[in-house]
Amino acid sequence: MRRVRLPLLFLSFALLASCGDEPPIPATIVNLVGDDGSIGSGPIAPGAVDEVQLVLVPDPADGRFPPQEQRVFDEGVESRISSAGEWVLTLGSAYVEANVLAAETFRMDVPLYAEEEMDGATQMPTLRVIFFQGGERIAESNPRFVPWPLQPGTSIPVTVLCGTGSETACSGG
């Protein structure tokens, strides 16, 4: 099976087809849901988002995630460790367009797979998700704790809220 591996996590893409004799590893699915307007200032339309960032922030008591070189994958996906020691996964427009689910508001599932190396890296990181349109931040989730290490076969629901003043951008207008 061909997999994209990162020092902390690796991301599975639909276009990286399974092959070989390795048994499939259950993913931890991050269920991204754009607010429908009932929580935040406005709904987030599927076509309004052209880039998504998932940011894992280590617990301050645990320090930083270990350094890694920036890695670039198919469909404009890249991972890096920020200068603050956060693990950042950026999903570019090609990935977002290919994987956004048909719905009235933005929905996308992002499968993450754990590697042994991540065990012990931090005890309780937080996850933030940021939506961009044309390079501008238009929506963000509240930070939430993530079970660590990641638990294969589980899901992590994350609701992303339109930012104040970004209502027109979030609606796709």
SULDADA-V330466 format. One record per backbone hydrogen bond with DSSP energy under -0.5 kcal/mol. NH is the residue of the N-H (numbers start at 1). CO is the residue of the C=O. If there is no record, write none. Layout:
# SULDADA-V330466
nh = (NH NH)
co = (CO CO)
This chain:
# SULDADA-V330466
nh = (2 3 4 5 6 10 12 16 17 28 29 29 30 30 31 31 32 32 33 34 35 41 44 45 45 48 49 50 51 52 53 54 55 55 56 56 57 57 58 62 63 63 65 71 73 76 77 77 78 79 80 81 82 82 85 87 88 88 89 90 90 91 91 92 92 95 96 97 98 99 99 100 101 106 108 110 111 112 113 115 118 119 121 126 127 128 130 131 132 133 136 138 139 140 141 142 144 146 152 153 154 156 157 158 160 160 161 162 163 166 170 171 172 173)
co = (17 1 11 3 9 113 111 13 15 112 27 154 28 110 29 156 30 108 158 106 160 162 35 43 170 45 46 132 132 91 130 89 53 128 54 87 55 126 56 59 59 60 85 79 77 73 73 74 90 71 88 68 80 86 82 56 80 86 54 78 88 52 89 76 90 75 92 93 94 95 96 96 107 44 32 30 109 28 10 8 115 116 118 57 144 55 53 139 51 136 133 131 131 161 129 159 127 125 150 27 151 29 155 31 33 158 140 42 138 163 166 167 169 168)
